[in-house]
Amino acid sequence: MIKLEQLRQFLVVSQCNSLMDAADKLHRTPSAVSMTLKQIETRLGGPLFEGDRKRDLTPLGRFVYTRAERSVSEHQRMIKEIESYAKGDTGLVRIAAVPSAATQQLPEAIANCQQDRPTLHIELHDTDSKAVHAAVLSGNADLGVASLPFDGSSLAYQQLASDAFVCVCNAKHPLARSQSPLSWSSLAKHRFIHNGLCEQIEHPTVSELSANAHLRVYNIASLLAFVRKDMGVTLLPEGSVTDCRNLVTRQLRDKSATRNLYLLRRTDQTPSPAVRELTQAIIEQFTGSCDPSPKPRSPLQRR
């Protein structure tokens, strides 16, 4: 079988028009290069050059040259693609993230990553934490940014950030006039709109407010629209309230009411080079850390 390296040497000889010059360029001896040409000619059953000076190609030589040039060029292109993928410069990374992360930290992280890797393809889907968890677990997303990890998950995770819950109300609502942090009892006096993030607050008053809520809205944009209509107050992580038109956020007296954001990925699959690079960019954007590996949960961290 004629090998690609043999064809490459033939191309160099054809382009140099000299066996000696080609041998220097190939860092081989003239006799070794001549032997390679003879092996090709023996395999094909005919000469590649007119005479011994290796200047003019025979019809067979011209035919081989055009095909060899195409094959060697394609091989070089393939090697560059492989090397680019191995460095994380190319490939596809799919991210599922909660809306607050998708609109705040992730754009900057993705921009920083693509600045050095302009050919890297990234897909970003914003959804709630349960859907993020499901997308990563099913393999439909390579990385996830979500709130509290869920029981029974085999995902690795690393905490990225933590922000406090705040009360969100209409700008004309009575609570909007409060100048001091709100107590749970002060919220109990007002109509409450439940959302999925409220489930992360472990307090009996919040549980009662959620249980008695006549309105449950799980999309944050829709939730804020209802609050603007003054149909009730709600509780959200401060970082989730990105559009404060006609809204007021009030701090809570209970500082333990916080929402954590985690970076999620599967532990049973080796991440691609591009996933590793974007993971690093996301961690640096959120925390400034240089640790690229989300940590598996220990039993004590399961909630």
Beta strands, then each sheet from edge to edge (+ up, - down):
strand 1: 92-97
strand 2: 121-126
strand 3: 143-146
strand 4: 155-170
strand 5: 193-194
strand 6: 215-216
strand 7: 234-237
strand 8: 247-251
strand 9: 258-266
strand 10: 295-296
sheet 1: 2+ 1+ 3+ 9- 4+ 7-
sheet 2: 2+ 1+ 3+ 9- 4+ 8-
sheet 3: 2+ 1+ 3+ 9- 4+ 10-
sheet 4: 5+ 6+
end
